[in-house]
Structures are given as structure tokens and as C-alpha cells.
Amino acid sequence: MTFTQECVIPVERERLWDFLMELPRVARCVPGVETIEVVDASAYRGSLKFQVGPIRLALQGTVTVEERDRNVWRARMRAEANDRRLGGGIRARMSLTLAPGEGGTRLLIETDLAVLGKIGEFGQPVIKKKADTLLAEFARNLQSALAA
């Protein structure tokens, strides 16, 4: 499934870009992230816990930064994670783009997501709603972190 989300962060584009490119730092803004560690210059390993409907997920996996292009304000990442308890997981490719926005910088996130196993039984509307909720919380956390 593919979906697009966006929000405006009230800071200048350069500052937001620099923050977003520090994955261990920005990971603290992602709801449910419990751990993150650097594997190498473009790969990270971590764990994430959250709930979709009645199911609690405990995902462990990797994020790989495939592109960082400050000239066009775009980054591309690939994420793979599994929940061993449920036998399901996710595979995602994400593209982040920054553009001038009213009152700050517009953060556009395009995601191509494959949901495997039991988690996939929820269907696209439930997963999209959860993704929108997580993005809203991420945006609030990002604003707080940048204001500190």
C-alpha cells in the first residue's frame, strides 16, 4: 500500500534537514521507538513498539538511508522489521522531501508499505489511520525537540 502524509514544522528548512539526517536523534521523536543503534554510516538497527487495534506489535529491524540529497531536499530510506511473537512484519520504502511552507517547512513523507502476516489482516484503512496518528505525534515531538 502507498500513502502520502505531510505536516508543517515551524523551523527553517536547513535546520529541519540537519535534524532529520541525524537518525539516532530524530528516532527519539518517533512514537514507540525503544532503541536505535548505528550499524554504519547509512544503516541503523532498532526496536519499535506500538498498538494497532487490539494487537500490540514489537518490531525489531533495520533502517537504511539510501539517498541524502540536500540540493533537492530529499532523502530516501528503506525499513524492514519483524515481530517474532506474531510472525509478521513490515517492509517499507520512504521518501522525505522538504519544501517551503506557510509558517515553516513542509515535510512530505511518501511511503510504500508492505505489511506481512497477522498485521496485514487489519487492512489499509486501519493501517493508514494509525500512520496518520503516528505522524501527528511525530510532528509534535519534532517541534518540541527543535524548540529545546
Phi and psi in degrees as a GROMACS rama.xvg file:
@    title "Ramachandran Plot"
@    xaxis  label "Phi"
@    yaxis  label "Psi"
@TYPE xy
-121.851  135.433  THR-2
-147.971  158.402  PHE-3
-123.078  136.314  THR-4
-133.838  153.091  GLN-5
-150.872  156.442  GLU-6
-153.662  163.028  CYS-7
-110.66  127.143  VAL-8
-105.838  125.445  ILE-9
-78.3507  58.2721  PRO-10
-141.689  164.71  VAL-11
-70.969  153.524  GLU-12
-58.3578  -42.9004  ARG-13
-60.282  -44.1792  GLU-14
-65.93  -42.2746  ARG-15
-64.7453  -43.7871  LEU-16
-57.3066  -50.5459  TRP-17
-58.18  -41.1835  ASP-18
-66.5522  -46.3606  PHE-19
-64.4441  -26.4255  LEU-20
-82.4978  -4.58025  MET-21
-98.7417  81.8538  GLU-22
-55.9663  -43.4573  LEU-23
-60.338  -33.6482  PRO-24
-74.4955  -46.8153  ARG-25
-70.376  -26.4422  VAL-26
-59.805  -29.5745  ALA-27
-65.7506  -15.749  ARG-28
-89.9646  -13.6574  CYS-29
-82.2812  120.019  VAL-30
-57.4886  130.173  PRO-31
92.621  -10.8121  GLY-32
-68.2648  126.63  VAL-33
-103.688  -40.0631  GLU-34
-140.357  152.972  THR-35
-153.572  135.358  ILE-36
-137.954  147.905  GLU-37
-78.4702  128.275  VAL-38
-93.4792  -48.1122  VAL-39
-157.3  -166.491  ASP-40
-60.1484  -23.2455  ALA-41
-128.638  3.68711  SER-42
-125.075  142.79  ALA-43
-137.764  149.121  TYR-44
-124.049  141.766  ARG-45
-167.075  -174.23  GLY-46
-135.085  149.007  SER-47
-141.774  134.328  LEU-48
-125.151  134.37  LYS-49
-160.81  174.401  PHE-50
-122.205  135.612  GLN-51
-122.143  113.443  VAL-52
58.9879  -133.295  GLY-53
-85.2448  -2.12259  PRO-54
-97.4778  128.039  ILE-55
-96.272  127.622  ARG-56
-107.226  140.95  LEU-57
-128.507  90.5651  ALA-58
-91.5786  138.58  LEU-59
-126.677  133.112  GLN-60
-175.039  -157.983  GLY-61
-131.005  153.703  THR-62
-125.08  129.55  VAL-63
-120.093  126.328  THR-64
-84.2899  115.64  VAL-65
-94.3074  -23.0466  GLU-66
-154.131  137.982  GLU-67
-134.486  105.664  ARG-68
-124.779  92.9456  ASP-69
-66.1326  -26.2396  ARG-70
-61.8758  -33.5253  ASN-71
-114.01  7.29414  VAL-72
56.9153  46.7566  TRP-73
-133.758  139.932  ARG-74
-131.823  145.634  ALA-75
-124.45  139.547  ARG-76
-137.668  156.15  MET-77
-125.059  133.913  ARG-78
-126.241  138.804  ALA-79
-137.7  129.395  GLU-80
-150.808  150.474  ALA-81
-129.605  150.588  ASN-82
-110.644  104.565  ASP-83
-64.8582  -33.6127  ARG-84
-65.2617  -42.6946  ARG-85
-90.8422  -17.982  LEU-86
76.5764  22.3601  GLY-87
-121.731  -177.079  GLY-88
-176.269  -174.47  GLY-89
-133.274  152.193  ILE-90
-133.6  125.639  ARG-91
-140.202  145.472  ALA-92
-118.906  128.639  ARG-93
-124.567  145.725  MET-94
-125.717  127.132  SER-95
-109.785  131.716  LEU-96
-131.813  135.584  THR-97
-108.626  137.24  LEU-98
-143.787  155.975  ALA-99
-58.7457  140.285  PRO-100
-137.17  164.638  GLY-101
-64.3698  112.89  GLU-102
81.0426  16.8513  GLY-103
159.29  -139.953  GLY-104
-119.226  131.394  THR-105
-84.5392  123.359  ARG-106
-103.506  115.942  LEU-107
-108.848  125.689  LEU-108
-120.126  118.983  ILE-109
-109.463  128.983  GLU-110
-127.979  132.002  THR-111
-110.492  108.591  ASP-112
-117.654  130.508  LEU-113
-112.027  123.72  ALA-114
-108.366  123.669  VAL-115
-109.705  149.456  LEU-116
73.4628  -151.553  GLY-117
-57.1881  -34.2589  LYS-118
-60.9833  -37.076  ILE-119
-64.6081  -15.8132  GLY-120
-68.2774  -16.254  GLU-121
-71.0586  -28.916  PHE-122
87.4066  161.704  GLY-123
-60.8455  -44.4976  GLN-124
-59.7113  -41.5285  PRO-125
-68.0297  -42.638  VAL-126
-67.4189  -40.2419  ILE-127
-63.1548  -42.8619  LYS-128
-62.3296  -42.3013  LYS-129
-64.3298  -41.6187  LYS-130
-62.468  -40.6995  ALA-131
-64.5121  -40.5582  ASP-132
-63.5361  -44.3057  THR-133
-63.8961  -39.2511  LEU-134
-64.3444  -42.7305  LEU-135
-60.9641  -43.367  ALA-136
-67.8377  -40.2699  GLU-137
-59.1744  -44.6579  PHE-138
-61.6894  -42.9368  ALA-139
-62.7262  -45.0084  ARG-140
-64.4976  -38.6111  ASN-141
-63.9394  -45.2885  LEU-142
-60.5667  -42.8125  GLN-143
-63.3239  -43.7093  SER-144
-64.4672  -39.8558  ALA-145
-72.691  -26.7231  LEU-146
-77.9324  -23.6757  ALA-147
